[in-house]
Amino acid sequence: MKITKDLSRKQEIYNNDGANASMLKVFLTDGTLANVLYRLASFFSRFKILFPLAFLSQWLNKLLHGCVIGVNSKFDDGFVLAHPIGVVINSKVVGGKNITLESSVVIGDEKGKSPTLGDNIFIGAGAKIIGGIKVGNNVNIGANAVVVKDVPDNVTVVGIPARIIKKDS
């Protein structure tokens, strides 16, 4: 089940930061309920009869956390909303494994095309990823960066528009 993998990854992130987080701490931290509501909306959206519950879950996320995540967006295991306030994600967005978002991130549509995200991505606070672009694997996107072009694997991007400042091997 994706939500258990999401929560385990959040615990792993906290432990790597020296927090020695118990699962109880993970449940009580910012973003966990928003993540659960997103996964519920995503689950319910797969069944026509349950589709109203998908929109209810999405509405609760907006009301409680100030974030809007499209019910048809797809993120693989390890999706973590570190701070959900202001997060907006289009319904057509597809993301890989181990994606972490900070607050006020926008991943949006432009001219009917939405971004595709690879695996192991960190997206800093206020970053924007717009249009039918591809973000590679093992990418860090700096705070307030505006990504409007494809991003290759193993890099860090910052700025407006985003540019590569670091290449990892």
C-alpha positions in Angstrom: 0.0 0.0 0.0 1.5 3.3 -1.1 0.5 5.3 2.0 2.5 3.0 4.3 5.6 3.4 2.0 5.0 7.2 2.0 5.0 7.3 5.8 8.0 5.0 6.1 9.9 7.3 3.8 8.9 10.3 5.9 10.2 8.6 9.0 13.5 7.8 7.1 13.9 11.4 6.2 13.4 12.5 9.8 15.9 9.9 11.0 18.5 11.0 8.4 18.1 14.5 9.8 18.9 13.3 13.3 15.4 13.5 14.6 15.1 9.8 15.6 11.4 9.9 14.7 8.9 7.4 15.9 6.0 6.5 13.7 3.8 8.5 16.2 5.9 11.6 15.5 5.5 11.0 11.8 1.7 10.8 12.2 1.6 14.1 14.2 3.9 16.2 11.9 3.0 18.7 9.3 1.9 17.1 6.0 1.0 13.6 7.1 -2.8 14.1 7.0 -2.5 16.0 3.7 -0.6 13.0 2.3 -3.2 10.5 3.5 -6.0 12.6 2.1 -4.2 12.8 -1.3 -3.8 9.0 -1.3 -7.5 8.5 -0.4 -8.6 10.8 -3.2 -6.4 9.0 -5.6 -7.8 5.6 -4.5 -11.4 6.8 -4.7 -10.9 8.4 -8.1 -10.3 4.9 -9.7 -13.9 3.8 -9.0 -16.7 5.8 -10.7 -19.1 5.0 -7.8 -16.6 6.4 -5.3 -15.6 9.4 -7.3 -17.6 11.9 -5.1 -15.5 10.7 -2.2 -12.4 11.6 -4.2 -13.6 15.1 -4.5 -14.5 15.2 -0.8 -11.0 14.1 0.1 -9.6 16.7 -2.2 -11.8 19.4 -0.7 -10.8 18.4 2.8 -7.2 18.7 1.9 -7.8 22.2 0.5 -9.8 23.2 3.6 -7.5 21.8 6.2 -4.1 22.2 4.6 -4.5 24.8 1.9 -3.3 22.4 -0.8 -4.9 21.2 -4.0 -3.7 18.0 -5.5 -5.6 16.7 -8.6 -7.4 13.5 -7.9 -6.0 11.9 -11.1 -2.3 12.9 -10.4 -0.1 9.8 -9.9 2.8 9.6 -7.6 4.6 6.3 -6.9 5.8 5.1 -3.5 7.6 7.5 -1.1 5.7 10.7 -1.9 6.2 13.1 1.0 4.5 16.5 1.5 6.8 18.0 4.1 4.8 21.2 4.4 1.5 21.1 2.4 0.4 24.7 2.7 0.1 26.3 -0.8 0.9 23.1 -2.8 -0.9 22.9 -6.1 -0.6 19.9 -8.4 -2.4 19.4 -11.7 -4.4 16.3 -12.2 -2.3 15.1 -15.1 1.0 15.2 -13.3 2.9 11.9 -13.1 5.7 11.4 -10.5 8.1 8.6 -9.7 9.3 7.2 -6.4 10.6 9.2 -3.5 9.4 12.7 -4.3 9.5 15.3 -1.5 7.7 18.7 -1.7 8.1 21.7 0.5 5.4 24.4 0.9 4.0 26.5 -1.9 5.2 24.2 -4.7 3.2 24.4 -7.9 3.4 21.6 -10.5 1.1 22.8 -13.3 -0.3 22.4 -16.7 0.5 24.7 -19.7 -1.5 24.4 -22.9 -2.9 21.0 -21.8 0.5 19.5 -21.0 1.8 18.6 -17.5 5.2 17.7 -16.1 6.5 14.2 -15.6 8.8 13.7 -12.7 11.4 11.0 -12.3 12.5 9.2 -9.1 14.3 10.7 -6.0 13.4 14.4 -6.4 13.4 17.1 -3.8 11.4 20.3 -4.7 12.1 23.3 -2.5 9.6 25.8 -1.1 7.9 28.0 -3.7 9.3 26.2 -6.7 7.2 26.1 -9.9 7.3 23.3 -12.5 5.2 24.2 -15.5 4.3 22.6 -18.8 4.9 19.3 -20.6 8.5 18.9 -19.4 10.4 16.0 -17.9 12.4 16.2 -14.7 15.0 13.4 -14.5 16.0 11.1 -11.6 18.0 12.3 -8.6 17.2 16.0 -9.0 17.1 18.8 -6.5 15.0 21.8 -7.4 15.9 24.9 -5.3 13.5 27.1 -3.5 11.5 29.5 -5.7 13.0 28.0 -8.9 10.9 28.2 -12.0 11.4 25.1 -14.1 10.1 25.4 -17.7 12.5 23.2 -19.6 13.5 19.5 -19.3 15.9 18.7 -16.4 18.4 15.9 -16.9 19.3 13.3 -14.3 21.6 13.9 -11.3 21.5 17.7 -11.1 20.6 20.6 -8.9 18.7 23.5 -10.5 17.9 27.0 -9.1 16.7 30.4 -10.4 14.2 32.0 -12.7 14.3 30.3 -15.1 15.9 27.3 -13.5 19.5 26.5 -14.5 21.8 23.8 -13.5 24.3 24.7 -10.8 25.5 21.3 -9.8 26.0 18.0 -11.6 26.3 14.8 -9.5 27.9 11.7 -10.9 
